[in-house]
Amino acid sequence: MLKIPISAAASALLRALLGRANVRRDRILLIELRSTDWQSLTLTGERHEISLRVPPPDADKVTRRLVEGLEDAEFAIPGQIVADIAVADHIERGPDGSVALTIEALTVSE
């Protein structure tokens, strides 16, 4: 198994997102994950861009479970607060019935 180097916050956020879809992990493909350090005057954290692809069958149904209520969702990530999260731009449907989307999030260290 290939393991990519990502931060603990990004890894936990990805696991939480996959859990929202309520399917086996191999049903959602990680296309790209980028995290950059973020800070304000009093807080530190990371900005994340997570690009995912959901292949058929049931790509629309799985994607809907993943993104419905995402902006108001509560995430239990030890040591982190998800301060902001949303689907970036739009959701793309592929000719093969797959769905591609990018989720942007800000995690702040507690």
C-alpha positions, 0 to 999 in steps of 0.5 A: 500500500502506498502511503502519501505524506500528509499532515495529521489534520489532513488525514483525519479530515479525509477520514471524516469526509469518507465516513460521511459517505457511508461506503467502503473507502475504495468507493471514493478515490483521492485524486489530490490533497494539498494542505498549506499552513495558515495563521491569523494573529492568534490562531494556527492551522491549515488550509486543505484542498481535497479532490475526490472522484466517485466512480459509478455505480451510484456516484450521485447518491454517494456524492450527495451523502458526502456533501449534503449539510457539509457546511454545517457538519460537526467533525470530531478531529482530535486537536483540530477544529474545522472552522470552514468547509465547503465544496469548491466551485462545482461538481463535475459529472464524467461521461462514464457516470463518475463524479468529481469534486473538490472540497476546501477546508480550514482546520484550526489547532485547538 
